[in-house]
């Protein structure tokens, strides 16, 4: 699934130069890869988060069994620990890339990600695995966040939006393809081999960057904590930004609550077995349909209206299903797909809109504020998703109720933001 709508960090600061700097920039641009190669490189770097989530989903049962964490919903921690590390890492790698440059920040993040992957592959206890996943998520924030900053260094306006829209396809295709790849890989190796594959993928992306992509940041800033603290204060003071951030965390959290529960839901609840990857990936394609639809209607109707309609539809749909379930009508596997596909489509309609809305009043601190907003959304969304996942009881009711409650809360904060 999507890793949560992270946007550029402090990319806009120091990304342009004049005089000798502009001339040097022109020389650098002649050595940079073309648009297609640049897009593929970014997709590889930014896709690490999505791959680290969806590739592991089919292996959660094996991990829980081998590391003696098969009781309750403990296996879900393998996913949410990654998000905790990612949420914190975004606050670090944004300022770090402004101070040291884009390439060093990405290399540092990749090194931590690889270390976390190898520690996870060799973990002999469940606690050690979770610690490794935290490190893995923290490191993944480097290539994930700083790659967007590299785009801002090279492009702006419609060209930047166009390239990022193309790269965003990775986060739509990942949940469709990665579980099937993970299922196939498990036929050839163990879950430990999946972590080795993640490390190899990260190293390949870093090597590609080292060979083909020169540094894009020419004017650097001193490394300081003050800008991050200031941006945090600005977000908290802005009723619009804070309300939209909380609304986004709820909407994202309901989606990730489904992801956290999906392996147990499909395989344990419905007995889907090896069909899990196909069913999960096929239903996730409805997010792509929602995103595609949003891209074509948001300019006409506006971000607020699209999000309100999507959340309202999700609330009505999930609310009706909650009443149906409470009435003693457990769904079949087909019935569950009938519910989840429209719910995922509604989520896709909001994809990318919340970040733009949250940053509207923060133009004066847009760079660092983007990292702050992304971090808050990730951490709050992970908390919401963790609560939904922890409530899984062998039925679909916690996930459906989660969709309904999150939509209601998100709508409330969205209305509050408009009144700001």
N, C-alpha and C positions, 0 to 999 in steps of 0.2 A: 504494500500500500504506500500511499504517499507518505513521506517523512515529515510532512507538516508544514509546507508553505514558507520556507525560509527565504528571506530576501537579502539583498546586498548589504554588506556591512559598511564600513567607512570608505567605500569605494570612491565616492564623489570627491573626497578631499585629496588634493595632490595628484589628480589623475591627468592634469594637463600642464603644459609648460609653455614658456615663451622664449624667444631668442634662441640661445644655444640649446636649451632644453627641448624646444620644439623641433629643432633640427635633429637632435639626437633621437627624439621620438620617431621622426620620419625615417631615419636610418633603421631603427629597430623594427618598424612596421614592415620594411621590405624583407626582413628575415623571418617574420612571423608566418606561421602556416596559413593557408587559405581558409575561407569560411567553412568549407565542408570538413576539413581536417580539424579545425578549431572546435567545431560543433561536436564532432565525434570524441575529441579529447575531453571536452567538458562533460559530455554524457558519461564517459567512463569514470571521471573523477567524482562527479556529483551523484552518480548512481550507486556509490558504495553504501550509502545509508539504506536505500530501498533494498538492495541486494542482501545486506546484512540482516534485514528483517525477514523478507519473504523466502529467502533460500533456506532459512532455519526452520520455518514453520512445520514442514513435514517431519522434521527430526526431533521435535519437542518431546514426543512420547519416548523415543529411544534415550534421549538425554536424561529425562526424569527417571527412567528405569535404571540406567547404568550408574547414575550418581545418587540414587536412593532419594529422589524427590518426587515420587509418583503420587504421594498423598495430596488430596485437595487440589488447589490450583497453583501450586508452587512453580510449576513449569513456566507459567506466564511471566515470571520474573526475568527469564532469559530475554524477553522482548523489552520489557519496560526499563531494565537496567541500561540498555543501550540508549534509550531516550533520555534518561537522567544524565548520562555522560554527554550526550549531544547538546542538551540544554545548557549545561555549564560551559562546555567547550566553545559555543558560539560567542560567549562574552569575552573569551580569551583570544581567539584567533582573529577576530575583527581588528582590535587595536594592534595585535602582534603583526598582522600583515601590513598595516600602515607604517609601522616602525622598521621592520626588517625587510619588507618586500613581499610580493605575492608568492614567488617560488619558494623562498625559505620557509614561509608559514605552511605552505602545502606539504613540503618535504617533512617538516616537523610533525604535522598531523598524520601524515602517512606512516612515519616511523612508529608513532604511538599506536596507530591502528594495527600495524603489522605485529607489534609486540603483543598487543591485546589478543589478536587472533591466535598467535602461537601459544600464549599462556592458556587461552581457552581450549585449544586443541590438546594440551597436555594436562589439563585440570583433572585432579583425582577426587575432588569434592565439589559439591554443588555451590558452596560458598565461594570457592576459588574460581569457578566458572563465572559466577555473577560479578566478581571483582574484575575479571578479565573483560567482561562485556562492558562494564563501566568505562574502563580504559579504552576499549575499542570505540565506544560511542564518542568519548572525548576526542580521540584522535580523528574520527571521521568528520568532526566539525570543521577541521582544517580544510581539506579538499572541497567539502560541501559548500561552505560559506565563502571561502576565498575565491573559488572559481567564479562566482557571480561578480566579485569585485574585479576580476580580470576582464570580464565582459564590459564592465562599466569603464575600465581604463581604455579599452579599444573602441567602444561604440557608445552611442547615446540615442535617446529618442526612439523613433519607430524601429530603427535598425537593431537596437538593443532588445526591444520588446519582441521583435520577430525571432531573433536568435534564441532568446530564452524560452519562447513558446515552443520552438523546435526541440530544445533540450528537455523541456518539461515532459515530452513524450516518454522519456525514460521512466518517469515516476508513474506513468499510466501503464506502460507495458510491463514494468517489473513485476507487479502482482499477478499479471496474466501468465508470464513465462517462468519466473523464478521458482515457484513451488514445484512446477513440473520438472525443472532442471534439478532441483533438490531431490525430488523423488527418484529421478533417474540416477543421480549421483549416489544415493543411498543403496542402490542395487549394486554399485561397484565398489563402494567404500563405506566407512562408518561416518557418524556425525562429526567425528574429529577431522576427517578428511575435508568436510565442508569448510571448517575454519582455516585449514591450510589453503584451500582454494580461494577464500576471501583474501588471505594475505598475499597470495600470488597475484590476484587481480589488482590489489592496491599497488604492489610493486611495479606491475606492468604499466599502470597509469602514471606513476611517478617517473618511470624511466622514459616514457613517451614525452612527458613534460620536460624532462631534463634535456632531451636530445633536440626537440623540435620547437619548444616555446620559450623565447627569451623573456626576461623580466618586463612587465608592463607598467610598473609604477616607477616614475622618475623622481617625484618629489615626496620625500618621506617625512613622517612626523615623529617626535619623541614618544616613546612608550610611556603612557601615563594612565593612572586609574581615574583621574578627575573627569575626563570626558564621558566615561561609562557611567559614573555616579550622576553626573549632570543629566545625561540622557534618561536614566532611570527616573530621576526626579521629574523631568519633563513629561514622561509617559504617565506617571502617577498623578501629576497635576492636571493633565488634560482629560476632561471627562469623556470626550469623543474617543481619544486613543485608548484609554483604559477600558472603556465599555466595549469597544469593538474587539480588543484583545481578549477579554474574558469571553465574549460571544464566540470568537474564533476557537478558543480553547475548548469550549463546550461542544461545538460542532465537530471539531477534530477529535475530541475525546470519545464521542459516541462512535465515530468510525473506527478508531483504534481499539475501543472496547470490543467491537466485533472481531477485529483482527486478533486480539489477545485470546479470545475465546474460540476462534475458528477451528483450530485443530481438534480440541475436545468436542466442539459442537458437531462438526461433520463426522469425525471418526468414532468418538465415543457415544455421542447422542443419536446420530442417524446411521451409524455403522457403515459409513461410506468407504472405509478402507482405502485402497489405492486410488479411488476416484476423487479423493479429497483435493488433490492438486488441480485436477481438471475443473471441479465444481467451484472451488474458491477462485481460481483464475478466471473462469468464464463469467461468474457474477461480478468480479472486479472490473470487467470490461464495461459495465454500466457506468462506472466512474468516468471512463473515457468519453462515453456518450454524453454525460452531463457536462464535462469540461468543454467538449466540442460545441455543444449547444450554447453554453455560457459565452464562449468567445464570439458567437455570432449575434447574441442579443444584448450583451451588457452595455455596448456603446449606445444602443437605442433606449434601453430602459433604465440604465444606471445600476451601480453596484448595490446600493441600499435596497432598491426595489427587488432586484433579482434575489438577493439573500433573504429578504422578508418572505417572498413567495415560496422559495425553496424550503425555508425553515417551517413556514406555516403548513406546507404540504406534508413535510416529514412529521410534524406534530400530529396532524389529523390522521395520517396513515398509521403511525406507530400507536397513537392513542386508541384507534379503532381495533387494532390487533391486540393491544393489551386487554381490552374488554373481552374480546373473543377468547383469548387464552385463559383469562380468569373465569370465563364461563365454562371451562372444562373441555376445551377443544384443542388438544395438542396437534400441531401440524405434522404432516408427512414431510419427507425431504423435498418433494415437489412444492408443497405448500410453503415451506421455508424459503425456497428460491423465489416464489411469487411475492413474498414479503420483502426479502432483502434486496432484490434487484432494483425496484423503484426507490428504496431508501438510499442505496448507493448512488443512483442517478441524481437524487436531490442533493446529496453531498457534493457530487461533481459540479453542480451548478454554482456552488459557493467557492470552488477551488480558485485561489488566487485573489478573490475579491476582498477578503478581509484585510489582508496586508496593505493593500492600496488604501483602504478606508482608514486604517489605524494610523497611517503615516501622513494623512492629509494635513493635520494641524501641526506637524513636526518638521516642516521643511527646513527650518533653521538648524536642526540637528539630525537631518535625515539619515546620514550614514550610520552613526553609532546607534541612533534610535531604532533603525531597522534590525540591528543585531539584538537589541534589548527586547523589542517586540517579538522577534522570532524565538528568543530564549524563553520569554514568559509563556508564549503560546505552547512551546514544546513541553515545558515543565508542568504547567497547569493541565494541558491536555493529557500528559502521561498520568497525572494524578487521577483525573476523571476516568481515563481508560482503565487504570489499575483497579479502581473501585468497581467498575462494571465487570471486569474480568474476575475479580475476587468473589463476586456474587454468583458466578456461574454455578448452577446446582443440578446440572444434567438436563435442564430444559432450556428453551430459547427465551423464556420470560425475562431474565435479567437483561439480555441484550435488547429486547424490544422496549422494555421499560426505560432502559438507558437512552435509546433513541428519542423516546417521547420526552423524558425529563430534560435532556440536554437541549432539545429543540425549543422547549418552553423557556428555559433559562436564557438561551442565546437570543431568542426573540425579545425577551424582556430587556436585556442589556442593549440590543440593537435599537430598540425604541428609545431607551435612555440616551443613547449616543446621538440620535437625531435631535433630541430635545436640548442637546448641549449647546 
